[in-house]
Each structure stands twice: as structure tokens, then as C-alpha cells.
């Protein structure tokens, strides 16, 4: 039993130095590749087809404003994941202003306003900004029929 304690005491410092080295490597990677998030402040959440959506975009990295990116992509996506409208905007000092014209051909329904930068595509899709907006169009909401299988 004593020999096991001596062996444990001998290898324990090597284990802690190895984990500290891993922490330093991860911290260095995080400093060179920070995760940036974008937030869009929309003028409202309900629109008529043909109206314009005004917004302001904020960029944050580690809870502080970030000026790392110079381009913002904003997309309007329907419920099936198809891009209905897209806008590319310049970013200055971590802030951007813009508008997106909601197409007047859209039917009534819930759409998603999605925003991201090219660097954000290197990380998980969960870091992309996305919010639901309601569009009231000239036509009723188009629903896909459900197929029911009888057992």
C-alpha cells in the first residue's frame, strides 16, 4: 500500500502540469479565434408584405463590442428554410444599420430574420442570430398537407 502512495505522489505533479499546459493552449486559441455574436434590434416584429424592416446590428465578443468583422449578411427565411430575401451590409466599429424590403409577394406566415458574418460560419450554427417575425401578405398562409399513415 505504501508503494502505491509513493507512485501516486511521484506522478501527481506531472498530471497537474499537463492540464495547466492544456489550459494555456485553449486560452491561446480562444484569444486568436474569439467567438463573436451579433444581435439585431428590429423596429418591430409584425410587417405587411411590401413594407421595409429597419434594424441596427450589434457585434459582441466576450461581452464587449467587437470590430473584428466588416460584413454582415441578413436573410429572410421562410418556414421551409428557403431564403426569401438577402442583404449584405458593411460594419463599422462593431455596429451596422440597415433595412430589408419585405417582398410584396409573400404569403401570410411566420418567417425568420437571420444574421451572421463569414467568421461566424466557422463555429456552431447556434451562434447565428435568428428571430421570428410575422408577415401579413395578400394570400393566406400556405400549409403543407400532412400525410397520415394508417397502421
C-alpha positions in Angstrom: 0.0 0.0 0.0 2.9 2.4 0.8 4.4 1.9 -2.6 1.1 2.9 -4.3 1.1 6.1 -2.4 4.7 6.9 -3.4 3.9 6.2 -7.0 0.9 8.4 -6.8 2.8 11.3 -5.2 5.5 10.9 -7.9 3.1 11.2 -10.9 0.6 13.7 -9.4 2.7 16.8 -10.3 3.2 15.7 -13.9 -0.6 15.3 -14.2 -1.3 18.9 -13.0 1.4 20.4 -15.2 -0.1 18.6 -18.2 -3.6 20.0 -17.5 -2.2 23.5 -17.0 -0.5 23.3 -20.4 -3.8 22.3 -22.0 -5.5 25.3 -20.4 -2.8 27.6 -21.8 -3.2 26.1 -25.3 -7.0 26.5 -25.1 -6.7 30.1 -23.9 -4.3 31.0 -26.7 -6.7 29.5 -29.2 -9.6 31.5 -27.7 -7.6 34.7 -27.9 -6.8 34.2 -31.6 -10.3 32.9 -32.5 -12.8 34.6 -30.3 -16.5 33.6 -30.7 -18.4 36.7 -32.0 -22.1 37.1 -31.7 -24.4 39.5 -33.5 -27.7 40.9 -32.3 -30.3 42.7 -34.5 -32.5 45.3 -33.0 -35.6 45.3 -35.2 -38.1 48.2 -35.4 -41.0 45.7 -34.9 -41.9 42.1 -35.2 -45.0 42.3 -37.4 -44.9 43.5 -41.0 -47.2 43.7 -44.0 -45.8 42.3 -47.3 -44.1 45.1 -49.1 -43.0 47.1 -46.0 -39.4 47.8 -45.0 -37.8 46.3 -41.9 -35.3 48.7 -40.3 -32.7 47.3 -37.9 -29.4 48.0 -36.1 -26.8 45.3 -35.6 -24.5 45.0 -32.6 -21.4 42.8 -32.5 -20.1 41.3 -29.3 -17.2 39.1 -28.4 -16.6 38.2 -24.7 -19.4 40.6 -23.7 -17.6 43.6 -25.2 -18.2 45.4 -28.5 -16.2 43.7 -31.3 -14.9 45.4 -34.5 -13.5 42.1 -35.9 -15.8 41.8 -38.9 -16.6 44.2 -41.7 -19.5 42.4 -43.4 -22.9 41.3 -42.1 -25.3 39.0 -44.0 -29.0 39.4 -43.2 -31.5 36.9 -44.6 -35.3 36.5 -44.5 -36.0 32.7 -44.4 -39.4 31.0 -44.8 -40.6 28.1 -42.7 -39.1 25.5 -45.1 -35.6 27.1 -44.8 -35.6 28.8 -48.2 -34.0 32.3 -48.4 -36.7 34.8 -49.5 -34.6 38.0 -49.3 -30.9 38.7 -48.5 -28.9 41.8 -47.7 -25.1 42.3 -47.3 -24.2 45.3 -45.1 -20.9 47.0 -44.1 -19.9 47.0 -40.4 -18.1 49.9 -38.8 -16.7 49.7 -35.3 -18.9 46.7 -34.4 -22.2 48.5 -35.4 -24.3 48.4 -38.6 -27.5 50.0 -39.7 -29.7 48.6 -42.4 -33.1 47.8 -43.8 -34.6 44.9 -45.7 -37.5 45.3 -48.1 -40.1 42.5 -47.3 -41.2 41.2 -50.8 -44.8 42.0 -51.5 -45.3 38.6 -53.0 -45.0 36.8 -49.6 -48.0 35.0 -48.2 -49.1 35.4 -44.6 -46.9 33.5 -42.1 -44.0 33.4 -39.7 -40.6 34.0 -41.2 -37.1 34.1 -39.6 -34.7 37.0 -39.8 -31.2 35.5 -39.7 -27.9 37.4 -39.4 -24.3 36.2 -39.5 -20.8 37.1 -40.5 -18.4 34.9 -42.6 -16.4 34.2 -39.4 -19.5 33.0 -37.6 -19.9 30.2 -40.1 -16.7 28.6 -38.7 -18.5 27.9 -35.4 -21.7 26.2 -34.4 -24.9 27.3 -36.1 -26.3 28.0 -32.7 -24.2 31.2 -32.7 -26.0 32.7 -35.7 -28.6 35.3 -34.8 -32.2 34.3 -35.7 -35.6 35.8 -34.7 -39.1 35.1 -35.8 -41.2 37.9 -37.5 -44.8 37.7 -38.7 -45.6 38.8 -42.2 -49.2 39.6 -43.3 -49.4 39.0 -47.0 -52.1 39.2 -49.7 -52.6 35.5 -49.7 -53.4 33.2 -46.8 -50.7 31.1 -45.1 -49.6 28.2 -47.2 -49.7 25.0 -45.2 -48.1 21.7 -46.4 -50.6 18.8 -46.1 -49.6 16.2 -43.6 -49.5 12.6 -44.7 -51.1 10.3 -42.2 -50.0 6.6 -42.3 -52.5 4.1 -41.1 -51.1 1.2 -39.2 
